[in-house]
Amino acid sequence: MSQSLSQLPLSELRRRIRDNSYTGPTSGLAKAYLQANLVILPEAWANEFLLFCQRNPVACPLIGMTEPGQKHLGEIGLDIDISRDVPEYQVFYDGEYECSVSDLNEHWRDDLVIFVLGCSFSFEDAMIQTGLQVRNIEQNCNVSMYDTNIACQPAGRFKGNMVVSMRPFVPSDAIRAVQVTTRFPKAHGAPVHFGNPSAIGISDINSPNYGDAVEIKPEEVPVFWACGVTPQNVMRVSKPPFCITHAPGKMLITDRLNSEFAFL
């Protein structure tokens, strides 16, 4: 990610994503604006997933959901086309990954309901403003994400384990990161774990299941937040007949400010 890209105004960044001239991760882009994960399901599965979000608000902090067949959600932005304004989408059939696409023109159906969920990228700017260094932004790469043994609360046909994102800090900065992110419950809030990765089922911290590995310096501890890739893991276990999500690390950038969702 170039510095010039991170400084683009939101309207220009969205144009580049919409016309597929930018298809990369969105960490560090459109600073101050709320970023969001996506889950798109047939209407017949939507109520159960809504209940899943309500029972698992840390992993799946619900920002909003559409009526069936609608591609717009006014509460996140009037000019946002959710079927085109994400750098990359992933399509699943019966819980199995089928393909990645740059827009949903060929996969859209009138019975689909879109769920917009909060993302940890939204609190990265707040951490940077307090003087913390966010390693994935420093290294111009995607955040590290891992499958865990932390079980989510089941709801209807939906069940599965939490996925987490990781950012390393020295202990004093880790405490500050907890303080900062606690203010953002709609962006997963405070960490769910720090320290020993094996305690939450991560066997190799240098081999993330999603995203990129980042440097962890000898004096640093890994700090783990609930991640919006959790629904993708849940879909693999629960096997709905059809589902669309964002690609890990490639978010929908809304018109809402992070500060609107923060506790002061």
Phi and psi in degrees as a GROMACS rama.xvg file:
@    title "Ramachandran Plot"
@    xaxis  label "Phi"
@    yaxis  label "Psi"
@TYPE xy
-78.6361  156.827  SER-2
-62.2213  -37.8868  GLN-3
-62.7384  -37.0597  SER-4
-64.1779  -40.4867  LEU-5
-67.5306  -18.1347  SER-6
-100.016  2.93809  GLN-7
-65.1494  142.126  LEU-8
-64.265  154.419  PRO-9
-56.8779  -41.3918  LEU-10
-61.2357  -40.4134  SER-11
-72.9631  -39.2969  GLU-12
-61.6535  -44.1113  LEU-13
-63.0998  -38.1606  ARG-14
-62.0826  -41.4993  ARG-15
-67.9516  -37.4408  ARG-16
-67.616  -41.9981  ILE-17
-65.7525  -37.1229  ARG-18
-93.4359  10.46  ASP-19
67.8628  20.728  ASN-20
-83.5909  -13.0707  SER-21
-129.877  123.476  TYR-22
-129.227  18.698  THR-23
-94.9612  -172.022  GLY-24
-63.6287  155.509  PRO-25
-108.069  2.6254  THR-26
-59.668  130.091  SER-27
86.0427  -4.03165  GLY-28
-97.2226  156.401  LEU-29
47.6618  55.7636  ALA-30
-55.3074  141.163  LYS-31
86.0947  -10.8471  ALA-32
-99.0676  142.312  TYR-33
-66.0295  126.766  LEU-34
-102.403  155.083  GLN-35
-142.303  145.496  ALA-36
-85.1038  159.138  ASN-37
-126.485  140.932  LEU-38
-134.474  127.275  VAL-39
-124.87  121.372  ILE-40
-133.873  156.711  LEU-41
-62.617  150.216  PRO-42
-55.5958  -32.4396  GLU-43
-65.2819  -18.1693  ALA-44
-108.623  -4.91292  TRP-45
-68.5924  -43.424  ALA-46
-63.2188  -37.1466  ASN-47
-68.8158  -36.3073  GLU-48
-71.5488  -34.3253  PHE-49
-58.4662  -44.4654  LEU-50
-63.1681  -38.1101  LEU-51
-60.7257  -43.1339  PHE-52
-62.5924  -42.487  CYS-53
-63.9307  -33.387  GLN-54
-83.751  -16.3849  ARG-55
-130.954  61.4734  ASN-56
-69.2241  -19.7829  PRO-57
-75.616  -46.1022  VAL-58
-76.2766  -33.2044  ALA-59
-129.827  67.3902  CYS-60
-71.4362  108.805  PRO-61
-76.4404  123.338  LEU-62
-91.7952  -40.8211  ILE-63
179.985  169.309  GLY-64
-144.539  153.856  MET-65
-95.5824  166.742  THR-66
-72.5977  156.409  GLU-67
-55.5933  133.832  PRO-68
84.3126  -7.05696  GLY-69
-88.7337  137.756  GLN-70
-104.72  1.9566  LYS-71
-124.658  148.81  HIS-72
-138.46  101.098  LEU-73
-56.2132  -29.8949  GLY-74
-70.9058  -12.6964  GLU-75
-108.136  -9.6635  ILE-76
154.211  132.719  GLY-77
-75.7031  -25.7606  LEU-78
-105.109  18.7959  ASP-79
-95.6546  125.294  ILE-80
-103.816  103.941  ASP-81
-65.6629  -20.0804  ILE-82
-81.884  -5.45267  SER-83
-132.344  -16.2741  ARG-84
-99.9975  27.4873  ASP-85
-118.912  137.768  VAL-86
-60.086  -31.8347  PRO-87
-159.326  136.211  GLU-88
-112.293  154.622  TYR-89
-120.527  137.287  GLN-90
-111.963  131.873  VAL-91
-123.553  138.612  PHE-92
-120.964  127.559  TYR-93
50.865  37.8049  ASP-94
81.9236  -4.108  GLY-95
-102.723  133.302  GLU-96
-61.1577  129.991  TYR-97
-105.098  -50.2552  GLU-98
-167.701  166.463  CYS-99
-111.353  142.54  SER-100
-138.653  157.782  VAL-101
-91.6583  -15.1455  SER-102
-154.109  170.719  ASP-103
-105.368  19.6989  LEU-104
-55.861  -42.4018  ASN-105
-86.1913  -9.94579  GLU-106
-115.805  -2.46446  HIS-107
-72.8827  143.7  TRP-108
-135.115  151.898  ARG-109
-74.2436  -9.45137  ASP-110
-98.6965  7.41699  ASP-111
-82.9282  138.941  LEU-112
-115.029  131.09  VAL-113
-100.224  129.455  ILE-114
-107.074  127.451  PHE-115
-106.739  118.784  VAL-116
-119.164  146.506  LEU-117
-63.8761  158.779  GLY-118
-135.586  144.569  CYS-119
-67.6855  -18.1498  SER-120
-59.353  -23.8102  PHE-121
-67.9449  -25.9141  SER-122
-96.2818  -4.28774  PHE-123
-62.6308  -40.4964  GLU-124
-63.6227  -38.8625  ASP-125
-63.527  -38.8629  ALA-126
-64.2576  -43.2905  MET-127
-63.4127  -39.0625  ILE-128
-64.2138  -24.594  GLN-129
-90.2361  4.12552  THR-130
97.9074  1.28713  GLY-131
-79.6074  147.128  LEU-132
-102.839  124.282  GLN-133
-98.4293  114.274  VAL-134
-62.1219  -42.3956  ARG-135
-64.8537  -31.0939  ASN-136
-73.9908  -41.008  ILE-137
-57.1382  -40.5161  GLU-138
-92.9696  6.4364  GLN-139
53.6012  49.6337  ASN-140
-141.927  175.471  CYS-141
-73.4965  155.577  ASN-142
-71.2648  152.156  VAL-143
-80.8844  131.835  SER-144
-132.564  143.185  MET-145
-137.385  142.882  TYR-146
-71.1175  149.033  ASP-147
-132.779  177.937  THR-148
-99.7386  14.3652  ASN-149
-82.9386  111.748  ILE-150
-77.7082  136.367  ALA-151
-81.4226  160.068  CYS-152
-75.29  120.642  GLN-153
-64.9959  157.309  PRO-154
-150.672  114.606  ALA-155
57.1738  -125.837  GLY-156
-85.3451  -1.33717  ARG-157
-97.6687  131.831  PHE-158
-158.416  164.179  LYS-159
150.301  178.725  GLY-160
-100.582  157.768  ASN-161
-72.5983  143.915  MET-162
-102.582  144.319  VAL-163
-124.126  152.318  VAL-164
-103.78  153.711  SER-165
-130.274  136.614  MET-166
-135.454  129.176  ARG-167
-88.3234  143.644  PRO-168
-145.444  153.629  PHE-169
-67.323  155.751  VAL-170
-53.4731  -41.6765  PRO-171
-65.0012  -37.3262  SER-172
-73.4018  -30.7976  ASP-173
-62.0416  -40.02  ALA-174
-62.5572  -42.8223  ILE-175
-64.7163  -37.8857  ARG-176
-63.0552  -38.4519  ALA-177
-61.4213  -45.2025  VAL-178
-61.6441  -42.8198  GLN-179
-68.0444  -49.2124  VAL-180
-75.2579  -21.5097  THR-181
-58.4287  -26.605  THR-182
-74.0621  -6.6831  ARG-183
-123.021  68.6275  PHE-184
-63.665  -26.5666  PRO-185
-81.553  0.822223  LYS-186
-120.209  33.7416  ALA-187
83.4127  -11.7497  HIS-188
68.3347  -146.892  GLY-189
-69.0659  159.428  ALA-190
-59.7375  154.655  PRO-191
-97.5433  -12.3743  VAL-192
-168.409  152.023  HIS-193
-146.796  156.133  PHE-194
93.9794  -138.143  GLY-195
-50.8042  109.861  ASN-196
-64.3381  -32.3956  PRO-197
-65.7697  -20.4293  SER-198
-65.0434  -21.8207  ALA-199
-115.789  20.6518  ILE-200
88.3766  14.383  GLY-201
-95.6482  114.683  ILE-202
-84.4855  -29.6083  SER-203
-140.962  103.918  ASP-204
-64.6925  -21.5741  ILE-205
-87.6204  2.08878  ASN-206
-129.86  76.9951  SER-207
-63.9828  151.538  PRO-208
-74.2429  -25.8246  ASN-209
-142.793  155.68  TYR-210
75.5664  -154.932  GLY-211
-119.51  149.552  ASP-212
-73.3502  140.405  ALA-213
-120.668  160.344  VAL-214
-67.0689  133.921  GLU-215
-118.653  111.426  ILE-216
-75.6666  156.753  LYS-217
-54.3547  -33.8447  PRO-218
-88.2499  2.02411  GLU-219
-99.2184  156.449  GLU-220
-117.378  143.259  VAL-221
-75.8838  136.71  PRO-222
-118.544  131.315  VAL-223
-116.878  130.064  PHE-224
-113.795  149.508  TRP-225
-56.0223  148.054  ALA-226
-128.996  145.862  CYS-227
-72.7411  0.746053  GLY-228
-81.141  -9.50962  VAL-229
-49.2397  -46.5352  THR-230
-58.1714  -31.5308  PRO-231
-66.2043  -38.9194  GLN-232
-65.3474  -40.9428  ASN-233
-63.7134  -38.4715  VAL-234
-64.0364  -37.7819  MET-235
-64.0715  -34.1063  ARG-236
-80.9088  -41.9565  VAL-237
-85.4948  -24.8418  SER-238
58.4147  53.961  LYS-239
-63.301  152.682  PRO-240
-63.3094  -26.7531  PRO-241
-153.011  138.919  PHE-242
-158.288  146.078  CYS-243
-126.982  138.211  ILE-244
-134.058  171.867  THR-245
-71.012  158.772  HIS-246
-77.2762  142.71  ALA-247
-52.0973  127.438  PRO-248
84.9163  -3.02294  GLY-249
-119.43  95.8844  LYS-250
-101.211  165.099  MET-251
-82.1402  124.032  LEU-252
-97.5922  119.983  ILE-253
-91.5641  176.838  THR-254
-90.5418  -1.02531  ASP-255
-85.5711  144.703  ARG-256
-84.8134  143.609  LEU-257
-56.3886  -35.9383  ASN-258
-62.5396  -23.8648  SER-259
-67.8497  -21.0263  GLU-260
-110.545  7.99707  PHE-261
-98.1409  145.352  ALA-262
-85.9494  127.06  PHE-263
